[in-house]
C-alpha cells in the first residue's frame, strides 16, 4: 500500500517573507545599527520596503497560494498605519500659515540667480539655503533682495525672510573629528505676524553608503549638537530647516525628531533630484504644526527644493 505524504501548504515561504516585511516596518528600531549602521540604512528607505508586497502578491495570485495572500494583509496594514497619512494632499492653504522653503542649492550650481528667482516665486515667508559658496552668494543676494529684505548668512548656510530678523548667531554643530574651517549652522529670530519664532538652519555632514554599510558618525554627532541647541532654545516656537542628510525615520536624527514635529502630509522626496528616493531636506517645528510638505521643480542643484506650510496658532 502506497503512503501519500501530505504536501506542505503552498506559499509558506512567501507568507513568512510577508510577515518578516511587516516586522521590519513595525519594529525597525530593533534592527541593530552595527555593523555598518544597518539599522539606519533600513530606516532611510523604510517606505520603499512596502514594495516587497508587489512580487509576493503576484506570487500568491499566480500560484493560488491563500496563505501568502492572507499574510500580505499584515505588511499592508502596517505600511498604511505608518505612511498612509502622508499620501493625501496637504490641507487647503490657510492665509495664517507660515510658508517656508528649504533648499540645498549645491556648491556647483551653474545658475544661482535662476535658482533664487525660482525659489522666490514659491511665495514663501522664509527661505533656508545650504551650500552657499562665496562666489555665488552675491547672485542669491541680488535675486532675493526685492522680496526678502531681511537675510543672514553664516558660513555656507543662509536664511532669507519677508519679516525682520534679529538675534542671528552661528551654531556650533561641527563634529569633533573635523579640524578644517566648517560653519554650517545658524539661528535667528523671525518677527512674524503671529509672534516671534526661532529659526534654525543647518547642513549636517554627508553620509555615504559603501559596501561595509553607512558612514554617518559625523552626521549623527552634528544631530546631537543641533538637538541640544534646540532643547536650550528660550523661545517656545521653533522651526528647524536644513539638509539634514537623513530621513525622519533614521534613528540618527532622533535627537531632533524626538523634540520636534515632522510634516503630517507629503513624502516630498528630495534627493537625488533626477530620481528622488529619499527626503533628506527637512522642515520640523516645535509648538507649531507642519501641516504639509511638497517639492518644487528642479533647479541647478542635485536636491529638489521642498516647501512646507506651518500653522503657528
Phi, psi and omega per residue, in radians:
X1 nan 2.249 3.132
X2 -1.390 2.404 3.100
X3 -1.817 2.063 -3.140
X4 -1.616 2.042 3.129
X5 -1.400 2.387 3.117
X6 -1.149 2.352 3.116
X7 -1.402 2.503 3.120
X8 -1.090 2.612 3.137
X9 -0.998 2.323 -3.112
X10 -1.174 2.375 3.050
X11 1.587 0.279 -3.125
X12 -1.142 -0.760 -3.114
X13 -1.132 -0.868 3.067
X14 -1.044 -0.605 3.094
X15 -1.119 -0.707 3.102
X16 -1.126 -0.665 3.092
X17 -1.124 -0.632 3.093
X18 -1.122 -0.750 3.111
X19 -1.134 -0.691 3.112
X20 -1.101 -0.723 3.110
X21 -1.055 -0.786 3.113
X22 -1.077 -0.697 3.138
X23 -1.113 -0.722 3.126
X24 -1.170 -0.663 3.104
X25 -1.138 -0.709 -3.053
X26 -1.465 -0.595 -3.014
X27 -2.166 0.740 -3.110
X28 -1.093 -0.460 3.113
X29 -1.162 -0.334 3.129
X30 -1.361 -0.258 3.110
X31 -1.287 2.155 -3.082
X32 -1.121 2.668 -3.121
X33 -1.636 0.016 3.064
X34 -2.208 2.480 0.038
X35 -1.455 2.804 2.980
X36 1.185 0.331 -3.133
X37 0.871 0.829 -3.089
X38 -1.110 -0.542 3.108
X39 -1.101 -0.756 3.116
X40 -1.157 -0.642 3.091
X41 -1.059 -0.831 3.110
X42 -1.023 -0.804 -3.071
X43 -1.205 -0.476 3.119
X44 -1.133 -0.535 -3.095
X45 -2.065 0.438 -3.006
X46 -0.975 -0.786 -3.127
X47 -1.048 -0.551 -3.121
X48 -1.220 -0.287 3.115
X49 -1.074 -0.426 3.105
X50 -1.091 -0.369 3.125
X51 -1.149 -0.313 3.090
X52 -1.050 -0.394 3.141
X53 -1.124 -0.562 -3.021
X54 -1.093 -0.988 3.136
X55 -1.126 -0.576 3.119
X56 -1.176 -0.660 3.093
X57 -1.134 -0.765 3.128
X58 -1.078 -0.704 3.099
X59 -1.071 -0.865 -3.113
X60 -1.070 -0.613 -3.129
X61 -1.269 -0.821 -3.072
X62 -1.266 -0.632 -3.117
X63 -1.627 0.047 -3.139
X64 0.900 0.989 -3.098
X65 -1.902 1.615 -3.093
X66 -1.053 -0.577 -3.137
X67 -1.056 -0.705 3.121
X68 -1.156 -0.805 -3.096
X69 -1.106 -0.693 3.117
X70 -1.185 -0.752 -3.120
X71 -1.107 -0.506 -3.119
X72 -1.160 -0.354 3.100
X73 -1.051 -0.510 -3.093
X74 -1.204 -0.953 3.101
X75 -1.118 -0.562 3.101
X76 -1.108 -0.747 -3.138
X77 -1.150 -0.742 -3.116
X78 -1.173 -0.779 3.141
X79 -1.072 -0.756 3.142
X80 -1.092 -0.692 3.132
X81 -1.142 -0.716 -3.062
X82 -1.376 -0.732 -2.953
X83 -2.124 -0.171 -3.080
X84 -1.052 -0.572 -3.136
X85 -1.168 -0.308 3.124
X86 -1.415 -0.285 -3.020
X87 -1.260 -0.749 -3.117
X88 -1.067 2.612 3.091
X89 -1.115 2.727 3.115
X90 -0.999 2.696 3.082
X91 -1.038 2.800 3.130
X92 -0.962 2.523 -3.114
X93 -1.035 2.402 3.087
X94 -1.974 2.212 -3.112
X95 -1.058 -0.278 3.120
X96 -1.491 -0.166 3.139
X97 -1.193 2.602 2.954
X98 -1.628 2.140 -3.136
X99 -1.725 2.251 -3.120
X100 -2.237 2.617 3.069
X101 -2.173 2.359 3.111
X102 -2.130 2.307 -3.114
X103 -2.696 2.232 2.887
X104 -1.489 1.900 -2.976
X105 -1.418 -0.169 3.133
X106 1.316 2.272 -3.091
X107 -1.239 -0.238 3.110
X108 -1.913 0.382 -3.127
X109 -1.035 2.166 -3.087
X110 -1.352 -0.235 -3.074
X111 -2.433 1.239 -3.119
X112 -1.081 -0.650 3.142
X113 -1.144 -0.754 3.101
X114 -1.105 -0.692 3.086
X115 -1.075 -0.786 -3.138
X116 -1.088 -0.744 3.131
X117 -1.112 -0.682 3.120
X118 -1.116 -0.697 3.137
X119 -1.201 -0.703 3.130
X120 -1.101 -0.559 -3.120
X121 -1.176 -0.262 3.141
X122 -1.286 -0.200 3.078
X123 1.249 0.529 -3.104
X124 -1.364 2.762 2.996
X125 -1.448 -0.618 -3.111
X126 -2.290 2.464 3.056
X127 -2.262 2.151 3.097
X128 -1.886 2.299 -3.098
X129 -2.228 2.531 3.048
X130 -2.205 2.874 -3.074
X131 1.072 0.745 3.046
X132 -1.440 1.869 3.127
X133 -1.618 2.658 -3.056
X134 -0.962 -0.665 -3.093
X135 -1.169 -0.538 -3.079
X136 -1.643 -0.352 -3.046
X137 -0.943 -0.774 3.131
X138 -1.028 -0.577 3.124
X139 -1.153 -0.711 3.094
X140 -1.162 -0.730 -3.120
X141 -1.102 -0.742 3.141
X142 -1.176 -0.772 -3.055
X143 -1.228 -0.470 -3.080
X144 -1.740 -0.172 -3.000
X145 -1.029 -0.711 -3.035
X146 -1.112 -0.773 -3.079
X147 -1.595 -0.375 -3.065
X148 -2.245 1.460 -3.035
X149 -1.253 -0.230 -3.090
X150 -2.018 2.243 3.071
X151 -2.705 2.768 3.101
X152 -2.505 2.436 3.123
X153 -2.245 2.337 3.038
X154 -2.314 2.025 -3.091
X155 1.092 -2.113 -3.098
X156 -1.859 0.245 3.098
X157 -2.130 2.620 -3.110
X158 -2.578 2.779 3.124
X159 -2.335 2.208 3.064
X160 -1.968 2.459 -3.012
X161 -2.504 2.523 2.960
X162 -1.307 -0.409 -3.031
X163 -1.865 2.688 -3.119
X164 -0.984 2.498 3.096
X165 -2.003 2.543 3.100
X166 -2.577 2.985 3.048
X167 1.060 0.512 -3.099
X168 -1.231 2.380 3.071
X169 -2.676 2.787 3.096
X170 -1.379 2.448 3.036
X171 -1.721 2.289 3.090
X172 -1.576 1.653 3.104
X173 -2.074 0.434 -3.081
X174 -1.350 2.213 3.077
X175 -1.073 2.541 -3.048
X176 -1.093 -0.508 -3.067
X177 -1.264 -0.319 -3.107
X178 -1.438 2.320 -3.136
X179 -1.936 -0.369 -3.131
X180 -1.369 2.841 3.089
X181 -0.979 2.364 -3.030
X182 -2.780 1.960 -3.132
X183 -2.379 1.867 -3.043
X184 -2.334 0.514 3.125
X185 -2.616 2.523 3.057
X186 -2.556 2.780 3.055
X187 -2.366 2.362 3.082
X188 -2.550 2.850 3.113
X189 -1.931 2.158 3.091
X190 -1.718 2.218 3.118
X191 -1.555 1.448 -3.095
X192 -1.409 2.906 3.071
X193 -1.065 -0.276 -3.120
X194 -1.837 0.237 3.120
X195 1.964 3.074 -3.103
X196 -1.302 2.457 3.114
X197 -2.325 2.256 3.036
X198 -1.395 2.167 -3.090
X199 -1.997 2.191 3.109
X200 -1.954 2.327 3.056
X201 -2.133 2.258 -3.054
X202 -2.527 2.613 3.018
X203 -2.244 1.758 -3.105
X204 -1.340 2.734 -3.121
X205 -0.997 2.641 -3.117
X206 -1.215 2.721 3.001
X207 -2.030 2.740 3.097
X208 -2.312 2.439 3.023
X209 -1.793 1.964 -3.084
X210 -2.091 3.008 -3.105
X211 -0.933 -0.540 -3.118
X212 -1.554 0.023 3.082
X213 2.253 -2.643 -3.108
X214 -1.790 2.350 3.052
X215 -1.746 1.737 -3.037
X216 -2.325 0.285 -3.072
X217 -1.058 -0.762 3.137
X218 -1.129 -0.744 3.100
X219 -1.046 -0.788 -3.109
X220 -1.113 -0.685 3.136
X221 -1.159 -0.734 3.107
X222 -1.129 -0.649 3.115
X223 -1.084 -0.668 3.091
X224 -1.098 -0.790 -3.130
X225 -1.121 -0.711 3.115
X226 -1.176 -0.708 3.108
X227 -1.066 -0.679 3.112
X228 -1.156 -0.679 3.117
X229 -1.100 -0.739 3.107
X230 -1.120 -0.705 -3.137
X231 -1.101 -0.547 -3.133
X232 -1.494 -0.125 -3.075
X233 -1.062 2.225 -3.077
X234 -1.355 -0.518 3.114
X235 -1.306 2.526 -3.098
X236 -1.230 -0.799 -3.064
X237 -1.592 2.247 -3.060
X238 -2.365 2.437 2.978
X239 -2.152 2.266 3.068
X240 -2.002 2.187 3.109
X241 -2.271 2.576 3.062
X242 2.820 2.955 2.949
X243 -1.467 1.743 -3.058
X244 -1.654 0.021 3.085
X245 0.876 0.702 3.088
X246 -2.951 2.698 3.086
X247 -1.558 2.886 -3.104
X248 -1.223 -0.260 3.080
X249 -1.527 -0.321 -3.097
X250 -1.188 2.160 -3.105
X251 -1.080 -0.327 3.095
X252 -1.103 -0.417 3.107
X253 -1.695 0.179 -3.131
X254 -1.001 -0.575 3.079
X255 -1.048 -0.341 3.097
X256 -1.756 -0.852 -3.076
X257 -1.164 -0.366 3.095
X258 -1.358 -0.269 -3.093
X259 -1.959 -0.244 -2.987
X260 -2.241 2.723 3.068
X261 -1.555 2.387 3.121
X262 -1.753 2.916 -3.088
X263 -1.012 2.465 -3.140
X264 -1.522 -0.443 -3.118
X265 -2.317 2.473 3.007
X266 1.770 2.356 3.029
X267 -1.504 -0.769 3.081
X268 0.849 0.954 3.106
X269 -1.120 2.222 -2.939
X270 -2.090 -0.139 -3.058
X271 -2.573 2.459 -0.193
X272 -1.314 2.725 -2.991
X273 -1.042 -0.633 -3.095
X274 -1.220 -0.558 3.128
X275 -2.594 1.378 -3.023
X276 -1.088 2.214 -3.128
X277 -2.034 -0.483 -3.088
X278 -2.458 2.771 2.966
X279 -1.856 1.877 3.061
X280 -1.890 -0.065 3.038
X281 -1.657 1.979 -2.907
X282 -2.048 2.648 2.965
X283 -2.299 2.087 3.139
X284 -2.288 2.850 -3.077
X285 -2.623 2.748 3.013
X286 -2.153 2.411 -3.097
X287 0.981 0.606 3.095
X288 -2.784 2.841 -3.083
X289 -2.037 2.115 3.031
X290 -1.451 1.679 -2.952
X291 -1.264 -0.480 -3.140
X292 -3.031 2.757 -3.137
X293 -2.486 2.459 3.083
X294 -2.516 3.050 3.138
X295 -1.813 2.695 3.042
X296 -1.809 2.896 -3.141
X297 -1.017 2.701 -3.094
X298 -1.086 2.576 3.037
X299 -2.000 -2.711 3.088
X300 -1.462 0.246 -3.096
X301 -1.751 2.865 3.026
X302 -1.503 0.026 3.014
X303 -1.964 2.658 2.939
X304 -1.582 2.502 3.026
X305 -1.210 2.597 3.027
X306 -2.080 2.570 3.141
X307 -2.190 2.372 -3.126
X308 -2.308 2.611 3.044
X309 -1.910 2.236 -3.039
X310 -2.134 2.191 3.068
X311 -1.579 2.100 -3.095
X312 -1.700 0.002 -3.030
X313 -1.020 nan nan
